[in-house]
Amino acid sequence: MKSLFYALKTEEQNNVLQDACHDLSAQLTWCGHRLSQDEWRHLICAAILNVKTVRGINGGLVTLGGSSRRLNKEQGSEAIELAFSIGDAPWEYDPSQDE
């Protein structure tokens, strides 16, 4: 059986994902909002981990359990691919984006 440490995403994957999220934050809006690098990372990880969304205590919505620390190597690769795909064709993910 592989150890938990072995199953976690690599430092290189983490760096690529962080760089991709930084690029997205500098170049795109999401549903009319400018997201930070961390907010892009949370958004992408929530999609990969299929997190729950609940109503916040003070209104709005909160996602539960979407930390990038929970990604394994395969999910880390999926997150990187999703970030690149959003950057290449943002209108496919956010209809408010122009083609």
C-alpha positions as CSV (number, residue, x, y, z in Angstrom):
1,M,0.0,0.0,0.0
2,K,1.3,3.5,-0.9
3,S,1.7,6.0,1.8
4,L,-0.5,9.0,1.9
5,F,2.5,11.2,1.3
6,Y,3.2,9.4,-2.0
7,A,-0.3,9.9,-3.1
8,L,-0.4,13.7,-2.6
9,K,0.2,16.1,-5.5
10,T,3.8,17.0,-6.2
11,E,5.4,20.3,-5.4
12,E,5.9,20.8,-9.2
13,Q,2.1,20.3,-9.7
14,N,1.4,22.8,-7.0
15,N,3.7,25.4,-8.6
16,V,2.2,24.9,-12.0
17,L,-1.3,25.2,-10.6
18,Q,-0.4,28.4,-8.7
19,D,1.2,29.9,-11.8
20,A,-1.9,29.1,-13.9
21,C,-4.2,30.6,-11.3
22,H,-2.1,33.7,-11.2
23,D,-2.4,34.0,-15.0
24,L,-6.1,33.6,-14.8
25,S,-6.4,36.3,-12.1
26,A,-4.4,38.7,-14.3
27,Q,-6.3,38.0,-17.5
28,L,-9.9,37.1,-16.8
29,T,-13.0,37.9,-14.9
30,W,-15.4,35.2,-13.6
31,C,-19.2,36.0,-13.9
32,G,-18.2,39.7,-13.9
33,H,-15.9,39.5,-10.9
34,R,-12.1,39.8,-10.8
35,L,-10.9,36.8,-8.8
36,S,-7.6,36.6,-6.9
37,Q,-5.1,33.8,-7.5
38,D,-6.3,32.0,-4.4
39,E,-9.9,32.4,-5.5
40,W,-9.2,30.9,-8.8
41,R,-7.5,28.0,-7.0
42,H,-10.5,27.5,-4.8
43,L,-12.9,27.6,-7.7
44,I,-10.9,25.0,-9.7
45,C,-10.3,22.7,-6.7
46,A,-14.0,22.9,-5.9
47,A,-14.8,21.6,-9.4
48,I,-12.2,18.8,-9.2
49,L,-13.3,17.7,-5.7
50,N,-17.0,18.0,-6.3
51,V,-17.5,20.0,-3.1
52,K,-20.8,20.9,-1.5
53,T,-22.1,24.4,-1.6
54,V,-24.3,25.7,1.2
55,R,-25.8,29.0,2.2
56,G,-23.5,31.1,4.3
57,I,-24.3,32.2,7.8
58,N,-24.3,35.9,6.8
59,G,-25.7,35.2,3.3
60,G,-24.0,34.2,0.1
61,L,-22.7,30.8,-0.7
62,V,-19.9,28.8,0.9
63,T,-18.1,25.8,-0.6
64,L,-17.1,23.1,1.9
65,G,-14.0,20.8,1.6
66,G,-12.3,22.3,-1.5
67,S,-8.7,22.7,-0.3
68,S,-6.0,22.1,-2.9
69,R,-4.1,20.3,-0.1
70,R,-6.6,17.5,-0.5
71,L,-5.7,16.9,-4.2
72,N,-3.9,13.7,-5.1
73,K,-1.5,13.5,-8.1
74,E,-4.3,12.7,-10.6
75,Q,-6.5,15.4,-9.3
76,G,-3.6,17.8,-9.3
77,S,-3.2,17.1,-13.0
78,E,-6.9,17.5,-13.6
79,A,-6.8,20.9,-11.8
80,I,-3.9,22.1,-14.0
81,E,-5.7,20.9,-17.2
82,L,-8.9,22.7,-16.1
83,A,-7.0,25.9,-15.4
84,F,-5.3,25.8,-18.8
85,S,-8.6,25.0,-20.5
86,I,-10.3,28.0,-18.8
87,G,-7.5,30.2,-19.9
88,D,-7.6,28.9,-23.5
89,A,-11.4,29.2,-23.9
90,P,-13.0,31.1,-21.0
91,W,-16.3,31.5,-22.9
92,E,-16.9,27.8,-22.6
93,Y,-17.0,28.1,-18.8
94,D,-18.4,31.6,-18.3
95,P,-21.0,32.7,-20.9
96,S,-20.3,36.4,-20.0
97,Q,-16.8,36.0,-21.7
98,D,-16.5,37.1,-25.3
99,E,-15.2,34.5,-27.8
